[in-house]
Every structure is written in C-alpha cells, then in structure tokens.
Amino acid sequence: MAKTILIVDDSLAVRQQVSMALKRAGFETAEASDGREGVAMVDSNRNIGLVISDVNMPNMGGLEMVEKIKSKPENKSLPILMLTTEGQPSLIKRAKEAGAVGWIVKPFNANQLVQTAKHLTGGIG
Amino acid sequence: MPAQTGALPAQAVALPAQAGADLRVLAQLSESNARISTRIRDIQSLSEREILACGNVLWAIAEKGRDLADESERAVASSMARTEEITSRFARGMQADLLAQETAVQHVLELASGIEAAIHAINDLMLSSKVLAVNARIEAARVGEQGKGFARIADSLSELSGVIRGASDTVSSSIGAVRQGLPQMSASAASMHERTNLFIDEVGKQVESASLRAGNGESNGSLSKLMELSNQALSHLQFQDRMSQNLFAINGDLDLVKERVRQTLNGEEDNPEQAESEIADGSEPLPGEIMLF
C-alpha cells in the first residue's frame, strides 16, 4: 500500500497544490485544516508516513501539533516537515526541538518538495 | 485565525487627569493600534477569502483540463479504433474481390484457349468437308446422270463448310477480342490490388500516428502545460498566503504594542524574558529553501 502523506494547512489553495504535486508523484494524500485535525488524523490513520504542516493555523498551530504528535511513543519515528511562511530562527529551533525533521519556507518548489518527501519516506511504495 | 484583541484596557479610560500628556499619547496610540488591527483583520480576511476562491478556480480549471484531455483521448482512441476496423474490413473485402476477379480472368483465359482449340478442330473438319465436296463433284461428273445425287451432297457440303467457316471466323474474332481485353483487366486488377495495399498501409500508419499523438504526445503535452500554468498560478497564491501570514504577524506585533501600552498605563514591569524570546538568533531561511535537521 502506498504511503499516505498528511498535509496540514489552513489554506485550501496550499493544501491542494501540495496534494497535487505529491499525487502526481504517486503518493496518496490526506488533508487537515488545522493542528487539532492533524493530531486526530495521525491518531486514526496508521498508514501516514509523513506529515507536512503549516505553522500558523487556527485552533492549534503547527508547532503545538508537532509537540502533541511527538509526545506519543508510537509517533517518534513519524517525520514531520514544516511548510510555512515563517522563517524566524526561534520558531525553527522550537520545531527542531519538538521533533520536526525539516523546515520549508513558502513558496515551495513542487519538484523539490516531492524529492524531499521521497527522501523522508524512503520512496513511494 | 486566533481572535485578536482590539478593545482599550479599562484602566486607560479610568486614568486620572494628572497622569500626564505622555499617558494620553499612549492611550491614543493604543486606540490607533486597535483601529489598525481591525483594518488588518479585514484585509487578512479578504485576502484569505480571495486566495481560497482563486485556488478553487485554478483547481477546477486544472481538473477540467484533465477531464477534457481524458475525454479527448478516449474519443480519439475510439475513433481511431473504429477507423481501423472499417478500413481493415474494407481492405479484406477488396482483397477478396480482387482475388476472385483475378481467378475469374484466369478461368476465362483457360476457356478461351479451349474454344480456340475447338475452332482449330472445326477448321480441320471444314477442310475435310471441302475435300469431300470436291471428291463428290469429281465422282458425280464421272458417273454422269447417275451422279446427280453426289452433286447435291457436294453442294450441301460446300454450303455447310461456308456456314461453319463464317461461324468459326466470328468466334475466332470474339476470342481474339477477349484475349486482348483480359490481360488489361488482369493488369488493372493487379494495380488495384497494389493500390489497396498501399492505402491500407498508409491508413494504418496514420491511425498509429494519431493514436500515439492522442495517447502520449500532443494532448498530454497540452495537459502538462495546463497543469504547469495552474501550478505557477498557485505558486503566486502562495505569495498571497505569505502576505496574509505577514499581516497576521503584524497584527500580533500590534497586540504586543497594545500589551506594552497597557502595562505602562498600569505601571506594570516589563517581562524581559518574553522580550528576550522574541530576539532572533541566526539568519532566516530564504523562500523555497528546504532545511532538513
């Protein structure tokens, strides 16, 4: 079964663009519009192989989401990549400490994002 | 987005008149910040709404483009398959007809040869009849009055020989005409056969070429271009999203300013720890840059 990549972003346009790029590369995708929904989806879908998340979102931000997901032992190895307009080193530091594996500043390049997703998931299949 | 505070602190309104001009300026600054904050929220809300709307339209265009390309591909493939089937059926029928025609021509040529042999035999028989008629006349002359019967036989034989000769010449002439016409007919059939084969080959190549174009080439190229353009447009929307996020950040900064004004108005101490946390260490990554930890 192909690995599912969870895209967490409050912007529908960004979610769609990320999803379109990943689907064309052969990945399956799931979407959440905020951190709270993202945590719930990680809990309910064990096939998720990578999370790509925004930072500033309503209800629950991306960094808090990373902290909540990573607080569970079963999610220690789940890679979480931040995709955001933010570039403040203090936020990047916090993301790294929370357990995120990388940081991309929008706007992203679709091909580079796909290559990074393949690298982090070990391929498509 | 998280709710932003916009109201003035109650303490600012309750300030005693002697608090001084500086505090009144701070109160005015706080009110200005609240108004700016409201306007930014409006801009942010509008921006987000437009981003979503544009994103949805672009997504719909991309999806429709994909549907259109798929439908076009299916229609072309179906049309090509049908064309191939019709052409193939026509070609098979034409080849069978031409083969039958060639066989018929060959058969007629064989019949003509048979008829010619028969005419030769008739001619030989006619010659024999002439010889017989001459002999009958000689014999009739030799026996005189009693040979009149032989003379009539000789006349009849001559007459018969003439009739046979006339019929033989007519048939021979017809056979000659048929013999002249049949090779032309045969050559024409062979030419049609060759032309049909060329036609089948050409149609086959065209069908294959069109199928390739429909399946892998031009329509997919157009689709890729459409998807690329949609991606480019969506990339621009990412900048819009970045602008929206920056407005969100500005709003947060204004909240900090309001909080500092409130603290000043209330005579509260600064929170150096919080201020320290806002100080950035290191340089910010560039847009599009991927940092893996």
Chai-1 contact restraints between the chains, C-beta under 6 A:
chainA,res_idxA,chainB,res_idxB,connection_type,confidence,min_distance_angstrom,max_distance_angstrom,comment,restraint_id
A,S11,B,D241,contact,1.0,0.0,6.0,A-B,restraint_1
A,L12,B,L52,contact,1.0,0.0,6.0,A-B,restraint_2
A,L12,B,G55,contact,1.0,0.0,6.0,A-B,restraint_3
A,A13,B,I51,contact,1.0,0.0,6.0,A-B,restraint_4
A,A13,B,G55,contact,1.0,0.0,6.0,A-B,restraint_5
A,A13,B,L237,contact,1.0,0.0,6.0,A-B,restraint_6
A,V14,B,D241,contact,1.0,0.0,6.0,A-B,restraint_7
A,Q16,B,G55,contact,1.0,0.0,6.0,A-B,restraint_8
A,Q16,B,W59,contact,1.0,0.0,6.0,A-B,restraint_9
A,Q17,B,L234,contact,1.0,0.0,6.0,A-B,restraint_10
A,N56,B,Q245,contact,1.0,0.0,6.0,A-B,restraint_11
A,N56,B,F248,contact,1.0,0.0,6.0,A-B,restraint_12
A,P58,B,M1,contact,1.0,0.0,6.0,A-B,restraint_13
A,T85,B,R242,contact,1.0,0.0,6.0,A-B,restraint_14
A,T85,B,Q245,contact,1.0,0.0,6.0,A-B,restraint_15
A,G87,B,E284,contact,1.0,0.0,6.0,A-B,restraint_16
A,G87,B,P285,contact,1.0,0.0,6.0,A-B,restraint_17
A,Q88,B,A280,contact,1.0,0.0,6.0,A-B,restraint_18
A,P89,B,A280,contact,1.0,0.0,6.0,A-B,restraint_19
A,P89,B,D281,contact,1.0,0.0,6.0,A-B,restraint_20
A,P89,B,G282,contact,1.0,0.0,6.0,A-B,restraint_21
A,S90,B,A280,contact,1.0,0.0,6.0,A-B,restraint_22
A,K96,B,F293,contact,1.0,0.0,6.0,A-B,restraint_23
A,V101,B,F293,contact,1.0,0.0,6.0,A-B,restraint_24
A,G102,B,M291,contact,1.0,0.0,6.0,A-B,restraint_25
A,G102,B,L292,contact,1.0,0.0,6.0,A-B,restraint_26
A,G102,B,F293,contact,1.0,0.0,6.0,A-B,restraint_27
A,W103,B,M291,contact,1.0,0.0,6.0,A-B,restraint_28
A,I104,B,I290,contact,1.0,0.0,6.0,A-B,restraint_29
A,V105,B,P285,contact,1.0,0.0,6.0,A-B,restraint_30
A,V105,B,P287,contact,1.0,0.0,6.0,A-B,restraint_31
A,V105,B,E289,contact,1.0,0.0,6.0,A-B,restraint_32
A,K106,B,Q238,contact,1.0,0.0,6.0,A-B,restraint_33
A,K106,B,R242,contact,1.0,0.0,6.0,A-B,restraint_34
A,P107,B,S235,contact,1.0,0.0,6.0,A-B,restraint_35
A,P107,B,Q238,contact,1.0,0.0,6.0,A-B,restraint_36
A,P107,B,F239,contact,1.0,0.0,6.0,A-B,restraint_37
A,P107,B,P287,contact,1.0,0.0,6.0,A-B,restraint_38
A,F108,B,G288,contact,1.0,0.0,6.0,A-B,restraint_39
A,N109,B,G288,contact,1.0,0.0,6.0,A-B,restraint_40
A,Q112,B,I290,contact,1.0,0.0,6.0,A-B,restraint_41
A,T116,B,I290,contact,1.0,0.0,6.0,A-B,restraint_42
